[in-house]
Amino acid sequence: MLICNDTQVSIRFYCDVLGFEIIDRMDDVGLTGWASLQRGANRIMLSSP
């Protein structure tokens, strides 16, 4: 799991630049608190602190 100060920015980077896709996410009050991304056999999780 990668801890990110701004999960929205990190999600955009991993998806738009590196080609990952969102496979699951949890939103709290309009902000993404956690997301699981996948590209091929690789999966990562992003979380806010």
N, CA, C and O of each residue as an XYZ file, in Angstrom:
196
protein
N       0.840     -1.167      0.000
C       0.000      0.000      0.000
C       0.890      1.236      0.000
O       1.859      1.322      0.754
N       0.546      2.185     -0.853
C       1.266      3.450     -0.930
C       0.421      4.538     -0.272
O      -0.751      4.704     -0.612
N       0.999      5.265      0.652
C       0.306      6.359      1.328
C       0.563      7.639      0.535
O       1.714      7.989      0.273
N      -0.503      8.334      0.154
C      -0.410      9.535     -0.686
C      -1.075     10.712      0.008
O      -2.124     10.556      0.634
N      -0.476     11.878     -0.098
C      -1.102     13.087      0.443
C      -2.346     13.466     -0.343
O      -3.305     13.980      0.233
N      -2.346     13.221     -1.649
C      -3.493     13.538     -2.500
C      -3.770     12.334     -3.391
O      -3.126     12.158     -4.425
N      -4.724     11.510     -2.988
C      -4.991     10.279     -3.740
C      -5.529     10.571     -5.136
O      -5.248      9.813     -6.065
N      -6.296     11.650     -5.310
C      -6.828     11.982     -6.639
C      -5.694     12.246     -7.632
O      -5.733     11.762     -8.764
N      -4.701     13.002     -7.214
C      -3.546     13.289     -8.080
C      -2.788     12.002     -8.380
O      -2.382     11.772     -9.519
N      -2.599     11.170     -7.375
C      -1.874      9.907     -7.563
C      -2.635      8.968     -8.489
O      -2.030      8.318     -9.341
N      -3.953      8.888     -8.334
C      -4.767      8.041     -9.214
C      -4.640      8.510    -10.657
O      -4.450      7.695    -11.559
N      -4.743      9.815    -10.882
C      -4.608     10.349    -12.246
C      -3.244     10.004    -12.834
O      -3.155      9.626    -14.002
N      -2.177     10.130    -12.039
C      -0.838      9.802    -12.526
C      -0.745      8.326    -12.910
O      -0.319      7.999    -14.017
N      -1.138      7.444    -12.011
C      -1.015      6.015    -12.281
C      -1.891      5.574    -13.449
O      -1.495      4.704    -14.224
N      -3.078      6.165    -13.582
C      -3.977      5.780    -14.673
C      -3.601      6.453    -15.995
O      -3.463      5.778    -17.015
N      -3.437      7.770    -15.984
C      -3.200      8.513    -17.226
C      -1.787      8.343    -17.770
O      -1.599      8.265    -18.984
N      -0.798      8.283    -16.894
C       0.599      8.213    -17.338
C       1.093      6.768    -17.434
O       1.754      6.400    -18.404
N       0.772      5.956    -16.432
C       1.321      4.596    -16.374
C       0.362      3.511    -16.865
O       0.753      2.348    -16.961
N      -0.887      3.870    -17.177
C      -1.812      2.916    -17.773
C      -2.543      1.991    -16.819
O      -3.083      0.975    -17.257
N      -2.582      2.304    -15.535
C      -3.335      1.494    -14.579
C      -4.827      1.777    -14.720
O      -5.217      2.818    -15.250
N      -5.664      0.850    -14.247
C      -7.110      1.026    -14.214
C      -7.586      0.893    -12.779
O      -7.035      0.107    -12.008
N      -8.603      1.653    -12.419
C      -9.190      1.562    -11.082
C     -10.043      0.303    -11.030
O     -10.929      0.116    -11.864
N      -9.779     -0.568    -10.047
C     -10.609     -1.758     -9.890
C     -11.501     -1.667     -8.652
O     -12.487     -2.395     -8.544
N     -11.160     -0.778     -7.723
C     -11.996     -0.560     -6.540
C     -11.576      0.754     -5.902
O     -10.423      1.170     -6.014
N     -12.526      1.408     -5.228
C     -12.193      2.650     -4.536
C     -13.207      2.909     -3.440
O     -14.339      2.428     -3.490
N     -12.781      3.676     -2.453
C     -13.659      4.074     -1.359
C     -13.582      5.588     -1.250
O     -12.506      6.154     -1.059
N     -14.722      6.231     -1.371
C     -14.779      7.689     -1.304
C     -15.426      8.129      0.001
O     -16.461      7.596      0.403
N     -14.813      9.099      0.653
C     -15.355      9.701      1.872
C     -15.580     11.182      1.628
O     -14.631     11.915      1.350
N     -16.806     11.624      1.728
C     -17.161     13.037      1.587
C     -16.567     13.629      0.303
O     -15.991     14.717      0.321
N     -16.711     12.910     -0.797
C     -16.243     13.409     -2.074
C     -14.759     13.247     -2.341
O     -14.302     13.555     -3.442
N     -13.995     12.777     -1.375
C     -12.562     12.567     -1.554
C     -12.266     11.078     -1.560
O     -12.884     10.316     -0.817
N     -11.336     10.667     -2.384
C     -10.957      9.258     -2.409
C     -10.009      8.980     -1.260
O      -8.918      9.547     -1.196
N     -10.426      8.103     -0.349
C      -9.584      7.748      0.778
C      -8.713      6.537      0.496
O      -7.687      6.323      1.141
N      -9.151      5.734     -0.499
C      -8.448      4.491     -0.794
C      -8.805      4.062     -2.211
O      -9.942      4.250     -2.644
N      -7.851      3.490     -2.936
C      -8.119      2.981     -4.279
C      -7.199      1.808     -4.577
O      -6.048      1.770     -4.142
N      -7.730      0.859     -5.326
C      -6.952     -0.278     -5.792
C      -6.855     -0.161     -7.313
O      -7.869     -0.014     -7.995
N      -5.639     -0.227     -7.835
C      -5.397     -0.062     -9.263
C      -4.713     -1.305     -9.811
O      -4.005     -2.007     -9.090
N      -4.933     -1.571    -11.103
C      -4.328     -2.749    -11.719
C      -3.864     -2.417    -13.128
O      -4.509     -1.667    -13.860
N      -2.728     -2.998    -13.485
C      -2.214     -2.967    -14.859
C      -1.624     -4.337    -15.125
O      -0.576     -4.684    -14.582
N      -2.290     -5.110    -15.953
C      -1.860     -6.482    -16.191
C      -1.926     -7.271    -14.894
O      -2.958     -7.281    -14.222
N      -0.830     -7.932    -14.537
C      -0.781     -8.721    -13.302
C      -0.367     -7.888    -12.094
O      -0.280     -8.413    -10.984
N      -0.111     -6.599    -12.296
C       0.359     -5.734    -11.208
C      -0.793     -4.981    -10.563
O      -1.617     -4.376    -11.249
N      -0.842     -5.025     -9.245
C      -1.860     -4.298     -8.488
C      -1.181     -3.446     -7.432
O      -0.198     -3.858     -6.816
N      -1.723     -2.244     -7.231
C      -1.247     -1.379     -6.154
C      -2.456     -0.804     -5.432
O      -3.544     -0.701     -6.000
N      -2.256     -0.436     -4.195
C      -3.291      0.229     -3.416
C      -2.761      1.589     -2.999
O      -1.622      1.713     -2.550
N      -3.594      2.605     -3.150
C      -3.261      3.964     -2.740
C      -4.184      4.348     -1.601
O      -5.374      4.034     -1.630
N      -3.648      5.018     -0.609
C      -4.446      5.427      0.543
C      -4.020      6.803      1.013
O      -2.852      7.177      0.910
N      -4.985      7.554      1.533
C      -4.647      8.832      2.165
C      -4.168      8.551      3.582
O      -4.521      7.525      4.164
N      -3.357      9.466      4.150
C      -2.820      9.230      5.502
C      -3.909      9.207      6.568
O      -3.614      9.019      7.748
